[in-house]
């Protein structure tokens, strides 16, 4: 009887390719690729990487949109015992250079190179490295609380534990077609690749930027059964006129993470599409902690992030902070001696919440100052540091402003030495290599930044001011004085 070997990612591909070679593995536009064909492309790409000098232990960076070639390379790199470094397309130049320098990546694969590697001739299968749960197979970029992105070391055992928990909670089966709405180079989109291990097929959007119209057309034409992304994706599809003509009758479930999912959005989505909303929760630092299930009561699906995994331990501090530990947590950051565990033996998530009497995890707020825009973290300290180098900026504080579509947008409160425009601010940040999504979308000029202690900006007061402005002045990209 065929069986997959845990902690060897390609063994699941081998299992499906041998037992059901004609079954669809990937849908990318008009292309439908079977498991048998995908196996051939993975081994061909791996052999081509060897020809380029890639060896076990090397770091291979891949920067691609949601295309089938990314999936092939995600499987080809660990087949050689090398380490994958996904580079999100939203990275600024400075962040990209820093990531490559810290990891010492030997290869950087973009779209043109990916097409060449994945179209290489098939010369026979390669032998995978032996199973080793502790072997690092991927380096993932994550935002640290200090602003500089950290490099999470994802080992094979971690990915195995996450695969089992994620797919079992969402009832993923070989009949499923999974539409990936978030970038595959980031945590939420990358989670979808676990569904391939379960024998499901992946549906790729291919667009470099998400658009509701394209996502709805693709979901309908591919008969997607599971949609995975961030709440912003759902909100934009709800607001799109294209929803009225989209046949989503096959979509049994829509799973989201990365930002709070408003219950009213879940209610509207389920009412209009019939697709049940499930929320999952975790971080790149600590891994995935909880996942909602289609079988959960509706009220739990709409107000919680599901139940913690059986293999995860959860503790809530006296102050209400969520902490966790378990096999889905990385051992250490890449290039560092320690990982996300604190001295007390727990990973402090930085979020506030509680576990109810039925075992469901509720998220009620967060301790960190991060602005979460459409599921992407913006560290205000990083943006402030760059803005303070502008000759017209005497002082600045960046906070989040509530937004129905994205969850939050960044607003900069600045003390200016002369008249300052939002366009000037954005050009300055672009020159510093900050990713576009981190740029403030509002600028408010003030006489001084309020303080809550020695040298500490009163972020809570400014956040309240931003929230009030959002209620009375909903138009984005404004400058006020």
C-alpha positions, 0 to 999 in steps of 0.5 A, a space after each residue: 500500500 502506498 503511503 507518504 513519508 512524514 517530513 518529506 514534502 515531495 513524498 506526498 507528491 510521489 504518493 498522489 502521482 503514483 496512485 492518481 497520476 491523472 488527477 488535477 494538481 494545479 489549475 492556472 488559467 487554461 492550464 490544468 496540470 495533473 499530479 503526474 505532470 507536476 511530479 515530472 516538472 518538479 524533478 526537472 526543475 530540481 535537476 536544472 537547479 543542480 546544473 546551476 550549482 545548487 547543493 544541499 544547505 544552499 538558500 534559494 530565493 523565489 519571487 513570483 506571483 501566484 503561478 504554477 511555477 512557484 508550486 513546482 519550485 517550492 517542491 523542487 528546492 527541498 528535494 535537493 536538501 536546499 532551503 527555500 526563501 520566498 520573497 514577497 513581491 511587495 518587498 521594498 528594495 532595501 528589504 529585499 537586499 537585506 533578506 538576501 544578504 542575511 540568508 546568503 541566498 545562492 540563487 534568486 529566481 524571478 518569473 523569467 528564470 522560473 519559466 526556464 527552470 520549470 520547462 527544463 527537460 525531464 531526465 528522470 527522478 531524483 532521490 530525496 534527502 532522508 526524512 529529518 523533522 529538524 531540517 530547515 526547509 524554508 525561511 519565511 520573512 516576518 515583521 518583528 516588534 522592533 520593525 526589522 523583518 525577522 527570518 523564521 526558520 521553518 523545519 520539516 516537523 513544523 510544516 508536517 504538524 501545520 499540514 495535518 492540523 490545517 487540512 483536517 480542520 478544514 476537511 480538505 479532501 482530494 475532490 477539493 479545488 483551493 483558490 489561493 487569494 493571498 500571495 503564495 510567497 507569504 504565510 496565508 497563501 503559503 498555507 494553501 500548499 498544504 492542501 496539495 499534500 492532501 490530494 486537493 488541486 490548487 487554483 492560481 490567480 496569476 495576477 500580481 495584484 488581487 482584484 475581486 473581478 478576476 478572483 470571482 471569475 476564476 472561482 466560478 470557472 474553476 468550480 473552486 470549493 475552498 477559498 483562502 485569503 484575508 478578510 480584505 479579499 472577501 470584502 472586495 468581492 462583496 463590494 464588486 458588481 461581478 459578484 451578482 453574476 458569479 456562480 460560487 455554488 461549488 465553494 463550500 468554505 471560505 477560510 481567512 486570517 491575517 486581520 479581524 473578520 467582521 461578523 457582519 461580513 461573514 454573515 453577508 458572504 454566507 447569505 449571498 454565496 452559501 460559502 461557510 466562513 472559517 477563520 484561522 489564527 497564528 503568526 510567522 514567528 510562532 506558527 499556526 495556533 487555531 483553525 475554525 471548521 465548517 462543522 463549527 456552530 455558526 456563531 463560533 465561526 463568526 466570532 472566534 478563530 476556531 479551536 487551538 490545535 490538539 498538539 498546541 498548548 495555549 495559556 492566557 496570562 493574567 493580563 489577557 495575552 495569548 501565549 502558545 507552545 508546540 511542534 508548529 513553533 520554529 526552533 530559532 530565527 535564521 542566523 540567531 541563537 534563539 527563536 520566539 520563545 520567551 524565558 518563561 517557555 511560552 511564545 507571547 503572541 502580542 494579542 489579547 483574548 480568551 478561550 471560552 467554555 467550549 474551547 474556542 479561542 477569541 481575539 479581543 485586541 492586540 498589544 503590539 503597535 502594528 498597523 494591519 492593512 489587509 492582513 499585512 503588518 506595518 510596523 509604525 516604528 520603521 515608517 517613523 524612522 524613515 520619515 524623521 530623515 525628511 528635512 521637513 519632518 520635526 516629529 512623527 507618529 504613525 497609527 492605524 485608522 479603522 477601515 472597512 475594506 482593509 481593516 486598517 490604513 496607516 495615518 501619519 501625524 507629523 510636526 512639520 517645519 514647513 508645508 508638507 504633502 502626502 505625495 512628498 511623504 510617499 516619495 521619501 519613503 519610496 526612496 528609502 526602499 519601503 514597500 508601498 503598502 507601508 506608506 501612510 494613506 493619510 497625513 495629519 499635520 499637528 503642532 506637537 505629538 502628544 506624549 504618554 511618558 518620557 519620550 513616548 508618543 501617546 499612540 492610544 490618543 492619536 489612534 482615537 483621533 484617527 478613528 474619529 476622523 474615519 467616522 466623519 471623514 471616510 475619504 482616503 488619502 487626505 492631508 489635514 491640518 
